[in-house]
């Protein structure tokens, strides 16, 4: 009987450890995943989960500071009597020779709790050479030609 209780306790502890696994800050989130090769649906799901988990553990000012440290640029809606802290929409873009990556995080605060995070949203887009690895849907773009536009050059003699 004692072995059963030990097994149940071990399973419970493993579940707790698994739940807290993942990046501790938004800056740690980006290098934790292989954004070019991992399936887009899985990346979208873990990004939404990580952003929500990290943001709810921090205050609004702290999470906005983390977004800035992670390379995001934020724009803000208008304040309102019912929502004194306007919605923030923060974006980050990065390109490699193979793909263009775009991340977006939005957050709102609870009007009754200043410096809180009430709701978060997170999205991820990937536009790669060809369309096979594009996410969330195939995108026909200049990158699909596999060539950057030729730079304009002046002929010199």
Chimera marker file (.cmm) of the C-alpha trace (Angstrom):
<marker_set name="trace">
<marker id="1" x="0.000" y="0.000" z="0.000" r="1" g="1" b="0" radius="0.5"/>
<marker id="2" x="2.879" y="2.315" z="0.814" r="1" g="1" b="0" radius="0.5"/>
<marker id="3" x="4.287" y="1.832" z="-2.717" r="1" g="1" b="0" radius="0.5"/>
<marker id="4" x="1.009" y="3.032" z="-4.229" r="1" g="1" b="0" radius="0.5"/>
<marker id="5" x="1.156" y="6.290" z="-2.235" r="1" g="1" b="0" radius="0.5"/>
<marker id="6" x="4.772" y="6.825" z="-3.279" r="1" g="1" b="0" radius="0.5"/>
<marker id="7" x="3.836" y="6.285" z="-6.946" r="1" g="1" b="0" radius="0.5"/>
<marker id="8" x="0.918" y="8.724" z="-6.666" r="1" g="1" b="0" radius="0.5"/>
<marker id="9" x="3.131" y="11.316" z="-4.980" r="1" g="1" b="0" radius="0.5"/>
<marker id="10" x="5.834" y="10.899" z="-7.642" r="1" g="1" b="0" radius="0.5"/>
<marker id="11" x="3.273" y="11.265" z="-10.448" r="1" g="1" b="0" radius="0.5"/>
<marker id="12" x="1.895" y="14.415" z="-8.821" r="1" g="1" b="0" radius="0.5"/>
<marker id="13" x="5.349" y="15.941" z="-8.475" r="1" g="1" b="0" radius="0.5"/>
<marker id="14" x="6.176" y="15.066" z="-12.089" r="1" g="1" b="0" radius="0.5"/>
<marker id="15" x="2.989" y="16.823" z="-13.226" r="1" g="1" b="0" radius="0.5"/>
<marker id="16" x="3.935" y="19.938" z="-11.236" r="1" g="1" b="0" radius="0.5"/>
<marker id="17" x="7.439" y="19.991" z="-12.690" r="1" g="1" b="0" radius="0.5"/>
<marker id="18" x="6.085" y="19.521" z="-16.211" r="1" g="1" b="0" radius="0.5"/>
<marker id="19" x="3.616" y="22.396" z="-15.754" r="1" g="1" b="0" radius="0.5"/>
<marker id="20" x="6.349" y="24.842" z="-14.717" r="1" g="1" b="0" radius="0.5"/>
<marker id="21" x="8.751" y="23.770" z="-17.460" r="1" g="1" b="0" radius="0.5"/>
<marker id="22" x="9.480" y="26.277" z="-20.160" r="1" g="1" b="0" radius="0.5"/>
<marker id="23" x="11.138" y="29.631" z="-20.476" r="1" g="1" b="0" radius="0.5"/>
<marker id="24" x="11.034" y="31.948" z="-17.479" r="1" g="1" b="0" radius="0.5"/>
<marker id="25" x="11.091" y="35.181" z="-19.537" r="1" g="1" b="0" radius="0.5"/>
<marker id="26" x="10.042" y="36.219" z="-23.020" r="1" g="1" b="0" radius="0.5"/>
<marker id="27" x="13.716" y="36.719" z="-23.926" r="1" g="1" b="0" radius="0.5"/>
<marker id="28" x="14.306" y="33.026" z="-23.175" r="1" g="1" b="0" radius="0.5"/>
<marker id="29" x="11.311" y="31.972" z="-25.292" r="1" g="1" b="0" radius="0.5"/>
<marker id="30" x="12.793" y="32.675" z="-28.716" r="1" g="1" b="0" radius="0.5"/>
<marker id="31" x="15.988" y="30.579" z="-28.499" r="1" g="1" b="0" radius="0.5"/>
<marker id="32" x="14.109" y="27.684" z="-26.866" r="1" g="1" b="0" radius="0.5"/>
<marker id="33" x="12.368" y="26.698" z="-30.109" r="1" g="1" b="0" radius="0.5"/>
<marker id="34" x="13.520" y="26.044" z="-33.664" r="1" g="1" b="0" radius="0.5"/>
<marker id="35" x="11.182" y="28.510" z="-35.345" r="1" g="1" b="0" radius="0.5"/>
<marker id="36" x="12.235" y="27.551" z="-38.877" r="1" g="1" b="0" radius="0.5"/>
<marker id="37" x="11.745" y="23.795" z="-38.676" r="1" g="1" b="0" radius="0.5"/>
<marker id="38" x="9.259" y="22.893" z="-35.945" r="1" g="1" b="0" radius="0.5"/>
<marker id="39" x="5.619" y="22.477" z="-37.008" r="1" g="1" b="0" radius="0.5"/>
<marker id="40" x="3.867" y="25.843" z="-37.041" r="1" g="1" b="0" radius="0.5"/>
<marker id="41" x="0.791" y="24.636" z="-35.144" r="1" g="1" b="0" radius="0.5"/>
<marker id="42" x="2.974" y="23.385" z="-32.286" r="1" g="1" b="0" radius="0.5"/>
<marker id="43" x="4.969" y="26.633" z="-32.193" r="1" g="1" b="0" radius="0.5"/>
<marker id="44" x="1.769" y="28.671" z="-32.138" r="1" g="1" b="0" radius="0.5"/>
<marker id="45" x="0.424" y="26.610" z="-29.225" r="1" g="1" b="0" radius="0.5"/>
<marker id="46" x="3.589" y="26.750" z="-27.098" r="1" g="1" b="0" radius="0.5"/>
<marker id="47" x="4.047" y="30.454" z="-27.797" r="1" g="1" b="0" radius="0.5"/>
<marker id="48" x="0.487" y="31.248" z="-26.675" r="1" g="1" b="0" radius="0.5"/>
<marker id="49" x="0.936" y="29.092" z="-23.569" r="1" g="1" b="0" radius="0.5"/>
<marker id="50" x="4.366" y="30.530" z="-22.689" r="1" g="1" b="0" radius="0.5"/>
<marker id="51" x="3.315" y="34.155" z="-23.214" r="1" g="1" b="0" radius="0.5"/>
<marker id="52" x="0.189" y="33.697" z="-21.095" r="1" g="1" b="0" radius="0.5"/>
<marker id="53" x="2.064" y="31.881" z="-18.309" r="1" g="1" b="0" radius="0.5"/>
<marker id="54" x="4.912" y="34.409" z="-18.177" r="1" g="1" b="0" radius="0.5"/>
<marker id="55" x="2.637" y="37.471" z="-18.452" r="1" g="1" b="0" radius="0.5"/>
<marker id="56" x="0.249" y="36.365" z="-15.715" r="1" g="1" b="0" radius="0.5"/>
<marker id="57" x="3.196" y="35.896" z="-13.358" r="1" g="1" b="0" radius="0.5"/>
<marker id="58" x="4.363" y="39.469" z="-13.937" r="1" g="1" b="0" radius="0.5"/>
<marker id="59" x="2.754" y="42.887" z="-13.759" r="1" g="1" b="0" radius="0.5"/>
<marker id="60" x="1.899" y="44.870" z="-16.889" r="1" g="1" b="0" radius="0.5"/>
<marker id="61" x="4.967" y="47.124" z="-16.605" r="1" g="1" b="0" radius="0.5"/>
<marker id="62" x="7.291" y="44.148" z="-16.083" r="1" g="1" b="0" radius="0.5"/>
<marker id="63" x="5.938" y="42.210" z="-19.068" r="1" g="1" b="0" radius="0.5"/>
<marker id="64" x="6.122" y="45.289" z="-21.307" r="1" g="1" b="0" radius="0.5"/>
<marker id="65" x="9.768" y="45.697" z="-20.217" r="1" g="1" b="0" radius="0.5"/>
<marker id="66" x="10.408" y="42.025" z="-21.058" r="1" g="1" b="0" radius="0.5"/>
<marker id="67" x="8.850" y="42.506" z="-24.484" r="1" g="1" b="0" radius="0.5"/>
<marker id="68" x="11.193" y="45.447" z="-25.095" r="1" g="1" b="0" radius="0.5"/>
<marker id="69" x="14.211" y="43.390" z="-23.992" r="1" g="1" b="0" radius="0.5"/>
<marker id="70" x="13.132" y="40.584" z="-26.349" r="1" g="1" b="0" radius="0.5"/>
<marker id="71" x="13.128" y="42.988" z="-29.314" r="1" g="1" b="0" radius="0.5"/>
<marker id="72" x="9.412" y="43.715" z="-29.589" r="1" g="1" b="0" radius="0.5"/>
<marker id="73" x="8.070" y="47.132" z="-30.537" r="1" g="1" b="0" radius="0.5"/>
<marker id="74" x="4.768" y="48.055" z="-28.919" r="1" g="1" b="0" radius="0.5"/>
<marker id="75" x="1.885" y="50.267" z="-29.960" r="1" g="1" b="0" radius="0.5"/>
<marker id="76" x="-0.930" y="51.198" z="-27.627" r="1" g="1" b="0" radius="0.5"/>
<marker id="77" x="-4.633" y="51.816" z="-27.989" r="1" g="1" b="0" radius="0.5"/>
<marker id="78" x="-6.391" y="54.742" z="-26.397" r="1" g="1" b="0" radius="0.5"/>
<marker id="79" x="-7.082" y="54.862" z="-22.684" r="1" g="1" b="0" radius="0.5"/>
<marker id="80" x="-10.717" y="54.939" z="-21.649" r="1" g="1" b="0" radius="0.5"/>
<marker id="81" x="-12.504" y="55.547" z="-18.356" r="1" g="1" b="0" radius="0.5"/>
<marker id="82" x="-13.344" y="51.834" z="-18.168" r="1" g="1" b="0" radius="0.5"/>
<marker id="83" x="-9.852" y="50.763" z="-19.336" r="1" g="1" b="0" radius="0.5"/>
<marker id="84" x="-7.248" y="53.232" z="-18.049" r="1" g="1" b="0" radius="0.5"/>
<marker id="85" x="-4.365" y="51.028" z="-19.238" r="1" g="1" b="0" radius="0.5"/>
<marker id="86" x="-4.790" y="50.718" z="-23.002" r="1" g="1" b="0" radius="0.5"/>
<marker id="87" x="-4.286" y="47.495" z="-24.918" r="1" g="1" b="0" radius="0.5"/>
<marker id="88" x="-0.706" y="46.917" z="-26.032" r="1" g="1" b="0" radius="0.5"/>
<marker id="89" x="0.132" y="45.178" z="-29.318" r="1" g="1" b="0" radius="0.5"/>
<marker id="90" x="3.800" y="44.272" z="-29.578" r="1" g="1" b="0" radius="0.5"/>
<marker id="91" x="5.517" y="42.879" z="-32.668" r="1" g="1" b="0" radius="0.5"/>
<marker id="92" x="8.909" y="41.429" z="-33.492" r="1" g="1" b="0" radius="0.5"/>
<marker id="93" x="10.253" y="40.480" z="-36.920" r="1" g="1" b="0" radius="0.5"/>
<marker id="94" x="13.389" y="38.604" z="-37.860" r="1" g="1" b="0" radius="0.5"/>
<marker id="95" x="14.674" y="37.203" z="-41.140" r="1" g="1" b="0" radius="0.5"/>
<marker id="96" x="17.181" y="34.557" z="-42.108" r="1" g="1" b="0" radius="0.5"/>
<marker id="97" x="18.227" y="33.603" z="-45.617" r="1" g="1" b="0" radius="0.5"/>
<marker id="98" x="15.459" y="30.993" z="-45.608" r="1" g="1" b="0" radius="0.5"/>
<marker id="99" x="12.541" y="32.590" z="-43.732" r="1" g="1" b="0" radius="0.5"/>
<marker id="100" x="10.879" y="35.767" z="-42.486" r="1" g="1" b="0" radius="0.5"/>
<marker id="101" x="9.470" y="35.389" z="-38.961" r="1" g="1" b="0" radius="0.5"/>
<marker id="102" x="6.871" y="37.636" z="-37.353" r="1" g="1" b="0" radius="0.5"/>
<marker id="103" x="5.638" y="37.400" z="-33.768" r="1" g="1" b="0" radius="0.5"/>
<marker id="104" x="2.808" y="39.417" z="-32.212" r="1" g="1" b="0" radius="0.5"/>
<marker id="105" x="1.785" y="39.643" z="-28.558" r="1" g="1" b="0" radius="0.5"/>
<marker id="106" x="-1.228" y="41.591" z="-27.325" r="1" g="1" b="0" radius="0.5"/>
<marker id="107" x="-2.204" y="42.183" z="-23.746" r="1" g="1" b="0" radius="0.5"/>
<marker id="108" x="-4.891" y="43.912" z="-21.775" r="1" g="1" b="0" radius="0.5"/>
<marker id="109" x="-5.161" y="44.590" z="-18.076" r="1" g="1" b="0" radius="0.5"/>
<marker id="110" x="-8.015" y="44.222" z="-15.654" r="1" g="1" b="0" radius="0.5"/>
<marker id="111" x="-9.488" y="47.737" z="-15.201" r="1" g="1" b="0" radius="0.5"/>
<marker id="112" x="-9.980" y="47.109" z="-11.477" r="1" g="1" b="0" radius="0.5"/>
<marker id="113" x="-6.364" y="46.003" z="-10.953" r="1" g="1" b="0" radius="0.5"/>
<marker id="114" x="-3.750" y="48.516" z="-12.144" r="1" g="1" b="0" radius="0.5"/>
<marker id="115" x="-0.550" y="46.961" z="-13.533" r="1" g="1" b="0" radius="0.5"/>
<marker id="116" x="-2.245" y="43.598" z="-14.095" r="1" g="1" b="0" radius="0.5"/>
<marker id="117" x="-2.385" y="41.339" z="-17.140" r="1" g="1" b="0" radius="0.5"/>
<marker id="118" x="-5.927" y="40.131" z="-17.784" r="1" g="1" b="0" radius="0.5"/>
<marker id="119" x="-5.806" y="38.749" z="-21.338" r="1" g="1" b="0" radius="0.5"/>
<marker id="120" x="-2.975" y="37.866" z="-23.671" r="1" g="1" b="0" radius="0.5"/>
<marker id="121" x="-2.888" y="36.957" z="-27.310" r="1" g="1" b="0" radius="0.5"/>
<marker id="122" x="0.055" y="35.607" z="-29.246" r="1" g="1" b="0" radius="0.5"/>
<marker id="123" x="0.539" y="34.773" z="-32.892" r="1" g="1" b="0" radius="0.5"/>
<marker id="124" x="3.401" y="33.548" z="-35.019" r="1" g="1" b="0" radius="0.5"/>
<marker id="125" x="3.868" y="33.745" z="-38.796" r="1" g="1" b="0" radius="0.5"/>
<marker id="126" x="6.583" y="32.223" z="-40.954" r="1" g="1" b="0" radius="0.5"/>
<marker id="127" x="7.193" y="32.948" z="-44.653" r="1" g="1" b="0" radius="0.5"/>
<marker id="128" x="9.949" y="30.719" z="-46.064" r="1" g="1" b="0" radius="0.5"/>
<marker id="129" x="11.545" y="30.088" z="-49.434" r="1" g="1" b="0" radius="0.5"/>
<marker id="130" x="8.923" y="28.068" z="-51.266" r="1" g="1" b="0" radius="0.5"/>
<marker id="131" x="5.600" y="27.602" z="-49.513" r="1" g="1" b="0" radius="0.5"/>
<marker id="132" x="5.993" y="24.199" z="-47.818" r="1" g="1" b="0" radius="0.5"/>
<marker id="133" x="7.192" y="25.642" z="-44.485" r="1" g="1" b="0" radius="0.5"/>
<marker id="134" x="5.005" y="28.768" z="-44.431" r="1" g="1" b="0" radius="0.5"/>
<marker id="135" x="2.737" y="29.197" z="-41.407" r="1" g="1" b="0" radius="0.5"/>
<marker id="136" x="-0.202" y="29.569" z="-40.876" r="1" g="1" b="0" radius="0.5"/>
<marker id="137" x="-0.875" y="29.185" z="-44.581" r="1" g="1" b="0" radius="0.5"/>
<marker id="138" x="1.197" y="29.188" z="-47.779" r="1" g="1" b="0" radius="0.5"/>
<marker id="139" x="2.177" y="32.728" z="-48.784" r="1" g="1" b="0" radius="0.5"/>
<marker id="140" x="3.294" y="33.679" z="-52.262" r="1" g="1" b="0" radius="0.5"/>
<marker id="141" x="5.859" y="36.412" z="-51.755" r="1" g="1" b="0" radius="0.5"/>
<marker id="142" x="9.151" y="37.746" z="-53.063" r="1" g="1" b="0" radius="0.5"/>
<marker id="143" x="11.049" y="35.317" z="-50.830" r="1" g="1" b="0" radius="0.5"/>
<marker id="144" x="9.597" y="32.424" z="-52.840" r="1" g="1" b="0" radius="0.5"/>
<marker id="145" x="11.719" y="33.438" z="-55.833" r="1" g="1" b="0" radius="0.5"/>
<marker id="146" x="14.754" y="32.571" z="-53.649" r="1" g="1" b="0" radius="0.5"/>
<marker id="147" x="16.419" y="35.747" z="-54.801" r="1" g="1" b="0" radius="0.5"/>
<marker id="148" x="16.571" y="39.160" z="-53.284" r="1" g="1" b="0" radius="0.5"/>
<marker id="149" x="16.101" y="42.018" z="-55.722" r="1" g="1" b="0" radius="0.5"/>
<marker id="150" x="19.371" y="42.929" z="-57.403" r="1" g="1" b="0" radius="0.5"/>
<marker id="151" x="20.884" y="46.066" z="-55.906" r="1" g="1" b="0" radius="0.5"/>
<marker id="152" x="21.008" y="49.081" z="-58.141" r="1" g="1" b="0" radius="0.5"/>
<marker id="153" x="24.587" y="49.787" z="-59.023" r="1" g="1" b="0" radius="0.5"/>
<marker id="154" x="26.288" y="52.546" z="-60.865" r="1" g="1" b="0" radius="0.5"/>
<marker id="155" x="28.723" y="51.544" z="-63.533" r="1" g="1" b="0" radius="0.5"/>
<marker id="156" x="32.144" y="52.972" z="-62.972" r="1" g="1" b="0" radius="0.5"/>
<marker id="157" x="35.050" y="52.861" z="-65.362" r="1" g="1" b="0" radius="0.5"/>
<link id1="1" id2="2" r="1" g="1" b="0" radius="0.2"/>
<link id1="2" id2="3" r="1" g="1" b="0" radius="0.2"/>
<link id1="3" id2="4" r="1" g="1" b="0" radius="0.2"/>
<link id1="4" id2="5" r="1" g="1" b="0" radius="0.2"/>
<link id1="5" id2="6" r="1" g="1" b="0" radius="0.2"/>
<link id1="6" id2="7" r="1" g="1" b="0" radius="0.2"/>
<link id1="7" id2="8" r="1" g="1" b="0" radius="0.2"/>
<link id1="8" id2="9" r="1" g="1" b="0" radius="0.2"/>
<link id1="9" id2="10" r="1" g="1" b="0" radius="0.2"/>
<link id1="10" id2="11" r="1" g="1" b="0" radius="0.2"/>
<link id1="11" id2="12" r="1" g="1" b="0" radius="0.2"/>
<link id1="12" id2="13" r="1" g="1" b="0" radius="0.2"/>
<link id1="13" id2="14" r="1" g="1" b="0" radius="0.2"/>
<link id1="14" id2="15" r="1" g="1" b="0" radius="0.2"/>
<link id1="15" id2="16" r="1" g="1" b="0" radius="0.2"/>
<link id1="16" id2="17" r="1" g="1" b="0" radius="0.2"/>
<link id1="17" id2="18" r="1" g="1" b="0" radius="0.2"/>
<link id1="18" id2="19" r="1" g="1" b="0" radius="0.2"/>
<link id1="19" id2="20" r="1" g="1" b="0" radius="0.2"/>
<link id1="20" id2="21" r="1" g="1" b="0" radius="0.2"/>
<link id1="21" id2="22" r="1" g="1" b="0" radius="0.2"/>
<link id1="22" id2="23" r="1" g="1" b="0" radius="0.2"/>
<link id1="23" id2="24" r="1" g="1" b="0" radius="0.2"/>
<link id1="24" id2="25" r="1" g="1" b="0" radius="0.2"/>
<link id1="25" id2="26" r="1" g="1" b="0" radius="0.2"/>
<link id1="26" id2="27" r="1" g="1" b="0" radius="0.2"/>
<link id1="27" id2="28" r="1" g="1" b="0" radius="0.2"/>
<link id1="28" id2="29" r="1" g="1" b="0" radius="0.2"/>
<link id1="29" id2="30" r="1" g="1" b="0" radius="0.2"/>
<link id1="30" id2="31" r="1" g="1" b="0" radius="0.2"/>
<link id1="31" id2="32" r="1" g="1" b="0" radius="0.2"/>
<link id1="32" id2="33" r="1" g="1" b="0" radius="0.2"/>
<link id1="33" id2="34" r="1" g="1" b="0" radius="0.2"/>
<link id1="34" id2="35" r="1" g="1" b="0" radius="0.2"/>
<link id1="35" id2="36" r="1" g="1" b="0" radius="0.2"/>
<link id1="36" id2="37" r="1" g="1" b="0" radius="0.2"/>
<link id1="37" id2="38" r="1" g="1" b="0" radius="0.2"/>
<link id1="38" id2="39" r="1" g="1" b="0" radius="0.2"/>
<link id1="39" id2="40" r="1" g="1" b="0" radius="0.2"/>
<link id1="40" id2="41" r="1" g="1" b="0" radius="0.2"/>
<link id1="41" id2="42" r="1" g="1" b="0" radius="0.2"/>
<link id1="42" id2="43" r="1" g="1" b="0" radius="0.2"/>
<link id1="43" id2="44" r="1" g="1" b="0" radius="0.2"/>
<link id1="44" id2="45" r="1" g="1" b="0" radius="0.2"/>
<link id1="45" id2="46" r="1" g="1" b="0" radius="0.2"/>
<link id1="46" id2="47" r="1" g="1" b="0" radius="0.2"/>
<link id1="47" id2="48" r="1" g="1" b="0" radius="0.2"/>
<link id1="48" id2="49" r="1" g="1" b="0" radius="0.2"/>
<link id1="49" id2="50" r="1" g="1" b="0" radius="0.2"/>
<link id1="50" id2="51" r="1" g="1" b="0" radius="0.2"/>
<link id1="51" id2="52" r="1" g="1" b="0" radius="0.2"/>
<link id1="52" id2="53" r="1" g="1" b="0" radius="0.2"/>
<link id1="53" id2="54" r="1" g="1" b="0" radius="0.2"/>
<link id1="54" id2="55" r="1" g="1" b="0" radius="0.2"/>
<link id1="55" id2="56" r="1" g="1" b="0" radius="0.2"/>
<link id1="56" id2="57" r="1" g="1" b="0" radius="0.2"/>
<link id1="57" id2="58" r="1" g="1" b="0" radius="0.2"/>
<link id1="58" id2="59" r="1" g="1" b="0" radius="0.2"/>
<link id1="59" id2="60" r="1" g="1" b="0" radius="0.2"/>
<link id1="60" id2="61" r="1" g="1" b="0" radius="0.2"/>
<link id1="61" id2="62" r="1" g="1" b="0" radius="0.2"/>
<link id1="62" id2="63" r="1" g="1" b="0" radius="0.2"/>
<link id1="63" id2="64" r="1" g="1" b="0" radius="0.2"/>
<link id1="64" id2="65" r="1" g="1" b="0" radius="0.2"/>
<link id1="65" id2="66" r="1" g="1" b="0" radius="0.2"/>
<link id1="66" id2="67" r="1" g="1" b="0" radius="0.2"/>
<link id1="67" id2="68" r="1" g="1" b="0" radius="0.2"/>
<link id1="68" id2="69" r="1" g="1" b="0" radius="0.2"/>
<link id1="69" id2="70" r="1" g="1" b="0" radius="0.2"/>
<link id1="70" id2="71" r="1" g="1" b="0" radius="0.2"/>
<link id1="71" id2="72" r="1" g="1" b="0" radius="0.2"/>
<link id1="72" id2="73" r="1" g="1" b="0" radius="0.2"/>
<link id1="73" id2="74" r="1" g="1" b="0" radius="0.2"/>
<link id1="74" id2="75" r="1" g="1" b="0" radius="0.2"/>
<link id1="75" id2="76" r="1" g="1" b="0" radius="0.2"/>
<link id1="76" id2="77" r="1" g="1" b="0" radius="0.2"/>
<link id1="77" id2="78" r="1" g="1" b="0" radius="0.2"/>
<link id1="78" id2="79" r="1" g="1" b="0" radius="0.2"/>
<link id1="79" id2="80" r="1" g="1" b="0" radius="0.2"/>
<link id1="80" id2="81" r="1" g="1" b="0" radius="0.2"/>
<link id1="81" id2="82" r="1" g="1" b="0" radius="0.2"/>
<link id1="82" id2="83" r="1" g="1" b="0" radius="0.2"/>
<link id1="83" id2="84" r="1" g="1" b="0" radius="0.2"/>
<link id1="84" id2="85" r="1" g="1" b="0" radius="0.2"/>
<link id1="85" id2="86" r="1" g="1" b="0" radius="0.2"/>
<link id1="86" id2="87" r="1" g="1" b="0" radius="0.2"/>
<link id1="87" id2="88" r="1" g="1" b="0" radius="0.2"/>
<link id1="88" id2="89" r="1" g="1" b="0" radius="0.2"/>
<link id1="89" id2="90" r="1" g="1" b="0" radius="0.2"/>
<link id1="90" id2="91" r="1" g="1" b="0" radius="0.2"/>
<link id1="91" id2="92" r="1" g="1" b="0" radius="0.2"/>
<link id1="92" id2="93" r="1" g="1" b="0" radius="0.2"/>
<link id1="93" id2="94" r="1" g="1" b="0" radius="0.2"/>
<link id1="94" id2="95" r="1" g="1" b="0" radius="0.2"/>
<link id1="95" id2="96" r="1" g="1" b="0" radius="0.2"/>
<link id1="96" id2="97" r="1" g="1" b="0" radius="0.2"/>
<link id1="97" id2="98" r="1" g="1" b="0" radius="0.2"/>
<link id1="98" id2="99" r="1" g="1" b="0" radius="0.2"/>
<link id1="99" id2="100" r="1" g="1" b="0" radius="0.2"/>
<link id1="100" id2="101" r="1" g="1" b="0" radius="0.2"/>
<link id1="101" id2="102" r="1" g="1" b="0" radius="0.2"/>
<link id1="102" id2="103" r="1" g="1" b="0" radius="0.2"/>
<link id1="103" id2="104" r="1" g="1" b="0" radius="0.2"/>
<link id1="104" id2="105" r="1" g="1" b="0" radius="0.2"/>
<link id1="105" id2="106" r="1" g="1" b="0" radius="0.2"/>
<link id1="106" id2="107" r="1" g="1" b="0" radius="0.2"/>
<link id1="107" id2="108" r="1" g="1" b="0" radius="0.2"/>
<link id1="108" id2="109" r="1" g="1" b="0" radius="0.2"/>
<link id1="109" id2="110" r="1" g="1" b="0" radius="0.2"/>
<link id1="110" id2="111" r="1" g="1" b="0" radius="0.2"/>
<link id1="111" id2="112" r="1" g="1" b="0" radius="0.2"/>
<link id1="112" id2="113" r="1" g="1" b="0" radius="0.2"/>
<link id1="113" id2="114" r="1" g="1" b="0" radius="0.2"/>
<link id1="114" id2="115" r="1" g="1" b="0" radius="0.2"/>
<link id1="115" id2="116" r="1" g="1" b="0" radius="0.2"/>
<link id1="116" id2="117" r="1" g="1" b="0" radius="0.2"/>
<link id1="117" id2="118" r="1" g="1" b="0" radius="0.2"/>
<link id1="118" id2="119" r="1" g="1" b="0" radius="0.2"/>
<link id1="119" id2="120" r="1" g="1" b="0" radius="0.2"/>
<link id1="120" id2="121" r="1" g="1" b="0" radius="0.2"/>
<link id1="121" id2="122" r="1" g="1" b="0" radius="0.2"/>
<link id1="122" id2="123" r="1" g="1" b="0" radius="0.2"/>
<link id1="123" id2="124" r="1" g="1" b="0" radius="0.2"/>
<link id1="124" id2="125" r="1" g="1" b="0" radius="0.2"/>
<link id1="125" id2="126" r="1" g="1" b="0" radius="0.2"/>
<link id1="126" id2="127" r="1" g="1" b="0" radius="0.2"/>
<link id1="127" id2="128" r="1" g="1" b="0" radius="0.2"/>
<link id1="128" id2="129" r="1" g="1" b="0" radius="0.2"/>
<link id1="129" id2="130" r="1" g="1" b="0" radius="0.2"/>
<link id1="130" id2="131" r="1" g="1" b="0" radius="0.2"/>
<link id1="131" id2="132" r="1" g="1" b="0" radius="0.2"/>
<link id1="132" id2="133" r="1" g="1" b="0" radius="0.2"/>
<link id1="133" id2="134" r="1" g="1" b="0" radius="0.2"/>
<link id1="134" id2="135" r="1" g="1" b="0" radius="0.2"/>
<link id1="135" id2="136" r="1" g="1" b="0" radius="0.2"/>
<link id1="136" id2="137" r="1" g="1" b="0" radius="0.2"/>
<link id1="137" id2="138" r="1" g="1" b="0" radius="0.2"/>
<link id1="138" id2="139" r="1" g="1" b="0" radius="0.2"/>
<link id1="139" id2="140" r="1" g="1" b="0" radius="0.2"/>
<link id1="140" id2="141" r="1" g="1" b="0" radius="0.2"/>
<link id1="141" id2="142" r="1" g="1" b="0" radius="0.2"/>
<link id1="142" id2="143" r="1" g="1" b="0" radius="0.2"/>
<link id1="143" id2="144" r="1" g="1" b="0" radius="0.2"/>
<link id1="144" id2="145" r="1" g="1" b="0" radius="0.2"/>
<link id1="145" id2="146" r="1" g="1" b="0" radius="0.2"/>
<link id1="146" id2="147" r="1" g="1" b="0" radius="0.2"/>
<link id1="147" id2="148" r="1" g="1" b="0" radius="0.2"/>
<link id1="148" id2="149" r="1" g="1" b="0" radius="0.2"/>
<link id1="149" id2="150" r="1" g="1" b="0" radius="0.2"/>
<link id1="150" id2="151" r="1" g="1" b="0" radius="0.2"/>
<link id1="151" id2="152" r="1" g="1" b="0" radius="0.2"/>
<link id1="152" id2="153" r="1" g="1" b="0" radius="0.2"/>
<link id1="153" id2="154" r="1" g="1" b="0" radius="0.2"/>
<link id1="154" id2="155" r="1" g="1" b="0" radius="0.2"/>
<link id1="155" id2="156" r="1" g="1" b="0" radius="0.2"/>
<link id1="156" id2="157" r="1" g="1" b="0" radius="0.2"/>
</marker_set>
